[in-house]
Amino acid sequence: MTEPVPSMRQHSPSAERNREPILAVLRAVLPATGRVLEIASGTGQHAMCFAGAMPGLDWQPSDADADARESIAAWIAHDAPPNVRAPLALDVHRADWGVGTLDAVVCINMIHIAPWSAAQALFAGAGRHLRDGGVLYLYGPYKRGGAHTASSNEAFDRQLRSRDPAWGVRDMETVIALGASAGFSCDEPVAMPANNFSLILRKREENTNAQ
């Protein structure tokens, strides 16, 4: 395998802006130690920030896009974080993610830039791999009660759907209901800057005493 080139590090202005607010939530909901899978890691900036701030976590970035994985690898080569693994080529639609048991799954700005089947596959895969009580963290824009929470989100939704009719800002209640059907309970949604939300979903424990 060729060595990652530092200049291949991609920079996302939005990732720079939202990483500290997201980190504040993650510090409160993730365990101090454990295995975390980040889905759709993008440029890799979030992985560097979060893993660096929470050194007790074993952070596994992933992305289905080869260019994104090259950027993540370049960030790892540049920052040399001891608790970040090499990026995985992971499509959530796969029946087996090949990651074993996890303590948390983090997915930022993915389900609105993907077909609804990706959200369904995300919950199904998280349900397979998370331990009981494990956290699935989602971040992004949402509609509430079928309505956009800001005019900027409505414009963003139109832009997404013009690129692909299967994309679009999701209804928060529908996402929470999908989680419930997959065995997750949702904490109170956390309002974030720029009209985004954090959803913290926890895998319910199996009732082994059920008859």
C-alpha angles and dihedrals in degrees: 000000000000119000115259113254113230091221088063089073107119121213124212116192091205091053089053091050100046102036097089096048089047092047090054090058094043091052088057099047108030122081119253090242134020145082120305126189116201112204119209093005093182115188094001095241093117093051091053093049099043098041091046091052094045105041094171091069125088100222120205113188121196142176137173091220118086094210090054091051090051089053092048091049090050091052090050091050091049100044098030095208109189095214101049119093127210111279119267125223095234130168110187090219090070114110092226121032091193095225104112122216117350136195095206143005119207120197119176125186096343114109095062092049093053138052118279088254087070091060090048091049091046092057093043093051094043089051091054097047106032120091117235107286092021119146129243108194120197126184131184145080119315140182116234120213089353094302131104116249094218139017089240090059090050090053090046090051091053090049092051094048091048088058094045126355089214091062127076147118108299129227109252095218091053091051092049090048090051088053092049091052089052094051102268131127119206128224120219107295114254117225111226135191120284094029096295131130139212116222116197111196123182126203108241118234116253113250099233091180095060113122 
